Amino acid sequence: MTPAMGSHFVMYLAQMEENSTSALPPQDVERFLFVVKGEVVLSGGSQVTKLLVDSFAYLPPNFDHSLKSDVSSTVVIFERRYQRLGSEVPHFIVGSTDNQPLLETPGEVFALRKLLPTALAYDFNIHVSSTLGCSLNSYLILF
């Protein structure tokens, strides 16, 4: 998905080969990463974090970082030109889907988790849905 198709963001699968490194997004673009296969190492600021399957990271606009893969890995990436709302500023976030609380979905057959804070600084959000009782570890990422 791209702005050329009418969307306000870019979404793509980065299929990283062994010993590969990502480039930075354009100026003023925020980035969200979600690991679906393999593992990657995210370096940002003074922090170095290994992201395993079901891990995610939010990178605020103009945040200097690198994403490296020592093994073949697949990462879903969302990028969007940041639009500031209010005086708050977004912060670098790293997490794991399993550590996010379940949202209430009465009567539904899926579990829903919100990955980014509810604050004006974050001008979009990502939810992950998984089917309850399903032995497969499959997710639908909603932007």
C-alpha positions as CSV (number, residue, x, y, z in Angstrom):
1,M,0.0,0.0,0.0
2,T,1.3,3.4,-0.9
3,P,0.1,7.0,-1.0
4,A,0.1,6.7,-4.8
5,M,-2.8,4.2,-4.3
6,G,-4.7,6.7,-2.2
7,S,-3.5,5.7,1.3
8,H,-1.9,8.0,3.9
9,F,0.8,5.5,4.7
10,V,3.1,2.9,3.1
11,M,3.0,-0.7,4.2
12,Y,5.4,-3.4,3.0
13,L,7.0,-6.7,3.9
14,A,10.8,-6.4,4.3
15,Q,12.2,-9.7,3.5
16,M,15.7,-9.3,5.0
17,E,18.4,-11.8,3.9
18,E,21.2,-12.9,6.2
19,N,23.6,-10.0,7.2
20,S,21.4,-7.3,5.8
21,T,20.7,-3.8,7.1
22,S,17.8,-1.4,6.6
23,A,17.9,2.2,5.4
24,L,16.4,5.1,7.3
25,P,12.9,6.3,6.3
26,P,12.7,9.8,4.7
27,Q,12.7,13.0,6.8
28,D,9.7,13.5,9.1
29,V,8.4,9.9,8.6
30,E,7.5,7.7,11.5
31,R,8.0,3.9,11.3
32,F,6.4,0.9,12.9
33,L,8.0,-2.6,12.7
34,F,6.4,-6.0,13.4
35,V,8.5,-9.1,13.1
36,V,6.7,-12.1,11.5
37,K,9.6,-14.4,10.8
38,G,13.2,-14.8,12.1
39,E,14.8,-12.1,14.3
40,V,16.3,-8.7,13.8
41,V,18.5,-6.4,15.9
42,L,17.2,-2.8,16.3
43,S,19.7,-0.2,17.3
44,G,18.3,3.2,18.3
45,G,19.7,5.9,20.5
46,S,21.7,4.1,23.2
47,Q,19.5,1.0,23.0
48,V,20.2,-2.3,21.1
49,T,17.3,-4.7,21.2
50,K,16.8,-8.2,19.6
51,L,13.3,-8.4,18.1
52,L,11.9,-11.9,17.8
53,V,8.7,-13.0,16.1
54,D,5.7,-11.0,17.5
55,S,7.9,-8.2,18.7
56,F,7.3,-4.7,17.5
57,A,8.9,-1.2,17.6
58,Y,7.6,2.3,17.0
59,L,10.2,4.8,15.8
60,P,9.3,8.4,16.0
61,P,10.0,10.7,13.0
62,N,13.7,11.5,12.5
63,F,14.8,8.9,15.0
64,D,18.2,7.6,14.0
65,H,18.2,3.8,14.0
66,S,19.3,0.7,12.1
67,L,17.7,-2.7,11.7
68,K,20.0,-5.6,11.1
69,S,19.3,-9.3,10.3
70,D,21.8,-12.1,10.9
71,V,19.3,-14.6,9.7
72,S,16.6,-14.6,7.0
73,S,13.7,-12.5,8.5
74,T,10.5,-10.9,7.5
75,V,9.3,-7.6,9.0
76,V,6.0,-5.8,8.3
77,I,6.8,-2.1,8.1
78,F,4.4,0.8,8.2
79,E,5.7,4.3,7.4
80,R,3.8,7.5,7.5
81,R,4.6,11.2,7.3
82,Y,4.1,12.3,10.9
83,Q,1.4,14.8,11.7
84,R,1.7,16.4,15.1
85,L,-1.4,16.7,17.2
86,G,-1.1,18.9,20.2
87,S,2.1,19.5,22.2
88,E,3.0,15.9,23.1
89,V,5.9,14.2,21.3
90,P,6.0,10.4,20.5
91,H,8.7,8.3,22.0
92,F,10.7,5.2,20.9
93,I,8.7,2.1,21.9
94,V,9.8,-1.6,21.8
95,G,7.5,-4.4,22.9
96,S,6.1,-7.9,22.4
97,T,2.5,-8.7,21.4
98,D,2.1,-11.1,24.3
99,N,3.0,-8.4,26.8
100,Q,0.1,-6.1,25.7
101,P,-3.2,-6.4,27.6
102,L,-6.2,-7.9,25.9
103,L,-8.9,-5.4,25.0
104,E,-12.5,-6.4,25.8
105,T,-14.3,-7.8,22.8
106,P,-17.5,-9.3,24.2
107,G,-19.1,-12.1,22.2
108,E,-16.2,-12.1,19.6
109,V,-14.1,-15.1,18.7
110,F,-10.8,-13.2,18.6
111,A,-8.4,-11.6,21.0
112,L,-7.5,-8.0,20.3
113,R,-4.4,-6.1,21.6
114,K,-3.5,-2.5,21.1
115,L,0.2,-1.9,20.5
116,L,0.7,1.9,20.8
117,P,-0.4,4.3,23.5
118,T,-3.6,6.2,23.4
119,A,-2.2,9.7,23.3
120,L,-2.3,12.6,20.8
121,A,1.5,12.2,20.2
122,Y,0.8,8.9,18.3
123,D,-1.2,9.8,15.2
124,F,-2.0,6.3,14.3
125,N,-2.4,2.9,16.0
126,I,-1.8,-0.7,15.4
127,H,-4.1,-3.5,16.7
128,V,-3.3,-7.2,16.5
129,S,-6.0,-9.8,16.4
130,S,-5.7,-13.5,16.9
131,T,-8.5,-16.1,16.7
132,L,-9.3,-17.6,20.1
133,G,-8.8,-21.4,20.3
134,C,-6.7,-21.5,17.1
135,S,-3.5,-23.5,17.3
136,L,-2.0,-21.4,14.5
137,N,-0.1,-18.3,15.6
138,S,-1.6,-16.0,12.9
139,Y,-2.4,-12.3,13.2
140,L,-4.2,-9.6,11.4
141,I,-2.5,-6.3,11.8
142,L,-4.9,-3.4,11.6
143,F,-3.7,0.2,10.9
